[in-house]
Amino acid sequence: MRWETINKLAADEFRRLTGVKKPTFEEMVKILQAARAEKN
């Protein structure tokens, strides 16, 4: 599923699909983006 589709889901559907709450997921993305920026 694409991020555009997942991002539009309600909070409970988002958690059911990803296994984490949306704020936790967004924090994980920030960490990954920082690691990618550091690598490049």
Secondary structure, 3 states (H helix, E strand, C coil): CCHHHHHCCCHHHHHHHHCCCHHHHHHHHHHHHHHHHHHC
